[in-house]
């Protein structure tokens, strides 16, 4: 069982990884690769996000998706 500080650290790590995977997928959309290679790359990133979300949900419960949305919104907020 994780202690509270370990849970916070793990949640922070998972959210950072989700953000990185999302950014990689976005870059894949505008990257130089086209066709199936581009599609495979983006699909892999989205599958990774799904797996990370599941891990996050195991720690924080149903609020995990709200944390993910908040993290991704924070990335796109210019302020």
NORDAJO-V681500 format. One record per residue. N is the residue number from 0. RES is the residue in one small letter. PSI is psi in whole degrees, -180 to 180 (* if undefined). Layout:
BEGIN
n: [N | N]
res: [RES | RES]
psi: [PSI | PSI]
END
This chain:
BEGIN
n: [0 | 1 | 2 | 3 | 4 | 5 | 6 | 7 | 8 | 9 | 10 | 11 | 12 | 13 | 14 | 15 | 16 | 17 | 18 | 19 | 20 | 21 | 22 | 23 | 24 | 25 | 26 | 27 | 28 | 29 | 30 | 31 | 32 | 33 | 34 | 35 | 36 | 37 | 38 | 39 | 40 | 41 | 42 | 43 | 44 | 45 | 46 | 47 | 48 | 49 | 50 | 51 | 52 | 53 | 54 | 55 | 56 | 57 | 58 | 59 | 60 | 61 | 62 | 63 | 64 | 65 | 66 | 67 | 68 | 69 | 70 | 71 | 72 | 73 | 74 | 75 | 76 | 77 | 78]
res: [x | x | x | x | x | x | x | x | x | x | x | x | x | x | x | x | x | x | x | x | x | x | x | x | x | x | x | x | x | x | x | x | x | x | x | x | x | x | x | x | x | x | x | x | x | x | x | x | x | x | x | x | x | x | x | x | x | x | x | x | x | x | x | x | x | x | x | x | x | x | x | x | x | x | x | x | x | x | x]
psi: [132 | 140 | 167 | -45 | -36 | -38 | -45 | -43 | -42 | -40 | -45 | -44 | -46 | -43 | -39 | -41 | -40 | -44 | -43 | -41 | -41 | -44 | -41 | -42 | -43 | -42 | -32 | -31 | -38 | 4 | -178 | -22 | 143 | 165 | -143 | -32 | -43 | -45 | -45 | -41 | -49 | -41 | -43 | -43 | -44 | -38 | -40 | -42 | -42 | -43 | -43 | -38 | -42 | -43 | -42 | -42 | -35 | -30 | -47 | -8 | -153 | -18 | -2 | -43 | -33 | -39 | -40 | -47 | -44 | -44 | -45 | -35 | -38 | -35 | -37 | -6 | 120 | -12 | *]
END
